[in-house]
Amino acid sequence: MQCKDAQKQLRAFSLGELPVEIRQAVNEHLSGCGACRLKLAAIDDVAGVLAAAKMPPIPAGFAPRVLALARQRRNAEAAEIWNMLRW
């Protein structure tokens, strides 16, 4: 496996999402490639930071407000299209 092929698989490798045969091929490549090991370490570091980050609480009524805004925009776009078609 070449670096470009291995690097395409590193995120899935880090998450344990690769099929066994591809995981083994990436693992073999990593055993002999320091550059790809460094990239994998960077991916693992970012994943660790994201996993440790606390999610802020979602404010009460957030979902209904977002849906209402989406409906407003949809209706405004539909009205604009309708006005263009009437000309």
Sequence and secondary structure as in RCSB ss.txt:
>XXXX:A:sequence
MQCKDAQKQLRAFSLGELPVEIRQAVNEHLSGCGACRLKLAAIDDVAGVLAAAKMPPIPAGFAPRVLALARQRRN
AEAAEIWNMLRW
>XXXX:A:secstr
  HHHHHHHHHHHHHT S HHHHHHHHHHHHH HHHHHHHHHHHHHHHHHHHS      TTHHHHHHHHHHHHHH
HHHHHHHHHHH 
